Amino acid sequence: MVSDASKKKALQKKAAAAAKRGGKAAAAATSAKAAAIGTMNGSSSTANLSNGMGSLVISDRTCIGVLCSHPLSKDIQIESLSLTFHGHDLIVDTELELNYGRRYGLLGLNGCGKSTLLTSIGMRELPILEHMDIFHLTREIEAYDM
């Protein structure tokens, strides 16, 4: 049996295709059907997205840690940090402390989890406060004059 979510998704896809072709009447009718299905079931698409399910991203990484730094601090202190990638434990029950104004380097063998740790920090999969800016570059960028 086809779920209601997949029915709504199919109707929205049809509406988008019809709108692309220029059939605005068909697109409006299909959108109205999708809205009617949502209201018949007692839910709407905005209600489904508001519970946070729309912003989830599937990842192969699993990050767990406890933020121990002060909420207004510029330093990051995470205790009980564990990082798993494809089921393999890369970091287990470790403390991570990054102080403001310091530069850090990661040393280790290939495949030990250096890039995975940086990616998980950059994607905010670890508990890092929102007032801290994070920029994660995945490759080198050419220099330019300002």
Stockholm file with secondary structure:
# STOCKHOLM 1.0

chainA/1-146         MVSDASKKKALQKKAAAAAKRGGKAAAAATSAKAAAIGTMNGSSSTANLSNGMGSLVISDRTCIGVLCSHPLSKDIQIESLSLTFHGHDLIVDTELELNYGRRYGLLGLNGCGKSTLLTSIGMRELPILEHMDIFHLTREIEAYDM
#=GR chainA/1-146 SS CCCHHHHHHHHHHHHHHHHHHTCHHHHHHHHHHHHHHHHHTTCCHHHHHHTTGGGCCCCSEEEEEEECSCTTCSSEEEEEEEEEETTEEEEEEEEEEECTTCCCCCCCCTTSSHHHHHHHHHTTCSCCCTTSCCCCCSSCCCCCCC
#=GC SS_cons         CCCHHHHHHHHHHHHHHHHHHTCHHHHHHHHHHHHHHHHHTTCCHHHHHHTTGGGCCCCSEEEEEEECSCTTCSSEEEEEEEEEETTEEEEEEEEEEECTTCCCCCCCCTTSSHHHHHHHHHTTCSCCCTTSCCCCCSSCCCCCCC
//
